[in-house]
Amino acid sequence: MSTAPRQPFFRPDRPIRRDSEHKVTRRFLGTVDYLDAWRMQADLADQRHRGHIGDTYLVLEHPSVYTAGKRTQDSDRPTAGPQCIDVDRGGRITWHGPGQLVVYPIIALADPIDVVDYVRRVEEALIVAVRRVGLAGAGRIDGRSGVWLKADGQSRPDRKIAALGIRVTHGVAMHGLALNCTNTLEYYNYIVPCGIDDAAVTTLSQELGHPVTCEQMAPLVLDALDATLSGSITVADHTLGHAPDPCAGHRRGSR
């Protein structure tokens, strides 16, 4: 595991879900407008908090859209492209669109709430899934969230293949992960992705040299999430390097 400010509250082989004895419901939604999905998440998170539903994965794609998290700076914002929506998750700005697998886990976390451990377990699930389709070098850049591939000499810099943005309210996690599968990379050219200007963004298809679809990746990611959140797969040290945290000391810029 990469450097953390403290040890996790739970043993790595223990569940982080409050109701780990029950399976997580999987809802495959196809393509959903971002604002509609955000409202759905908020409603389901409230129902989960009240105990009206169990833990749920929302599995979907979005039409092309930028979303700006709470640490986004004015200099990150798009110079062209689709609508940009300010959202209540952590992190800075990113793009969502067709060919990118998005999973929003609506999960009641066990007490005491450990957001850092939750994020690390979600990252671990993505690393496991990405490695299973052939990218054995996928891992973490210490200081930066998400899943990365290490720079290879002078030709390609560090490359981010999956992004995370999380919010926890009343002990329930929402928002989640985005894994680049077959999507275009064009729209990343008009922003500073995740506030990082010294690295690149990539896709599974580009790295592997053949199409790797959202439909192929969804079961791998969901199965790995089940395993990491239950503790049957534990967080390992996949550190590829170290870099400055793009969110340190930043709040959303004025507009």
WODASUL-V178556 format. One line per field, one symbol per residue. phi: phi as a letter, one per 20 degrees, with the letter a starting at -180 (. if undefined). psi: psi as a letter, one per 40 degrees, with the letter a starting at -180 (. if undefined). A space follows every 10 residues. Layout:
phi=???
psi=???
This chain:
phi=.fgcfafgfd gfedfdffdf fdfefddedm ecggffffff gfffffffge necefbdeda cdfgaecdff dfdgffffea nfgddfcdef ndebdcagnd fdcdfeceef effcfffgff ffgfffggff ffepefefad dgocfndcdf gdmeecegce dbdcbccccl mdeblrccdf ddffdgfffd cdglmdddbc cbcgfffenb fcefffegff fffffgfffe nfddfdedfe rcbfffdfmd dgffc
psi=hihieiiidi ideiieidge eiihhhhhea hhiddddddd ddddddddde ediaihhhhi iiihiihhae ehidediiei aaihhhieii abiiiiaheh hhhghghhii iihgdddddd dddddddddd ddeegeeiai hhehiahihi igbedhaihh ehiihihhhf ehiaabihhh ceiiedeeee igheehefii iiiddddeei hhiddddddd ddddddddde edhihihfhd aiiiheeheh ihii.
